[in-house]
Amino acid sequence: MKLRMLKLLTSMKFVVCFLVVLPLALSAPLIVEEDDLDKRFLWGKIQLPSIHDLGKKLLEMLGSDTTEAACEAACPAALNALVPGAGLIGGSLCSPACHWVQTQIG
C-alpha cells in the first residue's frame, strides 16, 4: 500500500512539474530580437572597455607609481571612470590591463 502511494505521489509530482514548465517553455519567443534582449536587463547592454583603453586610463591614474600592486589597486577605479559600475563586473580585465601597462613602461 505504501509503495503504491509513493509511486502515485512521484507521478503526480512529475505531472505538476510538467504542467508548470510546459507553459513557460511554450511562451518563450523562438527568435530573440535585439530590442527584446535589451528589455531583459536593467541597464541594457554594458560595453566593457578594451584592455588598451583601460591600460591608457591606468597610465593616467598611476602617475609615478607604476608597480603591479599599484596597478591592481587602481584598476577598479579606472574601470569605474570609463564605465560607471564596471568595477564590480569587469575585474577580470584588471590583470591583462596591468600586464599591458607593465609592457608599455618598459
C-alpha positions in Angstrom: 0.0 0.0 0.0 2.8 2.4 0.9 4.7 1.6 -2.2 1.7 2.3 -4.4 1.2 5.7 -2.6 4.8 6.5 -3.2 4.6 5.8 -6.9 1.4 7.8 -7.2 3.0 10.8 -5.4 6.0 10.6 -7.6 4.0 10.5 -10.8 1.8 13.4 -9.5 4.9 15.5 -8.8 6.1 14.8 -12.3 2.7 15.9 -13.8 2.6 19.1 -11.7 6.2 20.0 -12.8 5.4 19.2 -16.4 2.3 21.4 -16.2 4.3 24.3 -14.8 7.3 24.0 -17.1 5.4 23.4 -20.4 3.6 26.8 -20.5 6.8 28.6 -19.6 8.7 26.8 -22.4 6.0 27.5 -24.9 5.6 31.2 -24.0 9.3 31.9 -24.8 9.8 33.5 -28.2 11.6 31.4 -30.7 13.5 34.4 -32.2 15.0 36.9 -29.9 15.2 40.3 -31.3 17.8 43.0 -30.3 15.2 45.2 -28.5 13.7 42.2 -26.6 17.2 41.3 -25.3 17.8 44.8 -24.0 14.5 44.7 -22.1 15.6 41.7 -20.1 18.3 43.6 -18.4 18.0 46.6 -16.1 20.6 48.8 -17.8 20.6 47.4 -21.3 24.0 46.4 -22.8 27.1 47.1 -20.8 30.0 47.7 -23.0 33.3 47.0 -21.2 36.3 48.9 -22.3 39.1 47.2 -24.2 42.3 46.3 -22.4 44.1 49.0 -24.4 41.7 51.7 -23.3 41.8 50.5 -19.7 45.6 50.4 -19.8 45.8 54.0 -21.0 43.4 55.1 -18.3 45.6 53.3 -15.7 48.7 55.0 -17.0 47.0 58.4 -16.5 45.9 57.4 -12.9 49.1 55.8 -11.7 51.5 58.6 -12.3 55.0 57.7 -11.0 54.0 54.6 -9.0 53.6 52.0 -11.8 54.1 48.8 -9.8 51.9 45.8 -10.4 50.3 46.1 -7.0 49.5 49.8 -7.5 48.0 48.9 -10.9 45.8 46.2 -9.5 44.7 48.6 -6.7 43.8 51.4 -9.1 42.2 49.2 -11.7 38.6 49.2 -10.3 38.6 53.0 -10.1 39.9 53.2 -13.7 37.1 50.8 -14.8 34.5 53.0 -13.0 35.9 56.1 -14.6 35.5 54.5 -18.1 32.1 52.8 -17.5 30.2 53.6 -14.3 29.6 50.4 -12.4 32.0 48.3 -14.4 34.4 47.9 -11.5 32.1 45.3 -10.0 31.8 43.1 -13.1 35.0 43.9 -15.0 37.5 42.6 -12.5 38.8 40.0 -15.0 40.1 42.8 -17.2 42.5 44.1 -14.5 45.2 41.5 -14.8 45.7 41.8 -18.6 45.4 45.6 -18.5 48.1 45.8 -15.8 50.3 43.4 -17.8 49.8 45.8 -20.8 50.8 48.7 -18.6 54.0 46.9 -17.4 55.0 46.2 -21.0 54.4 49.8 -22.0 56.6 51.2 -19.3 59.5 49.2 -20.1 
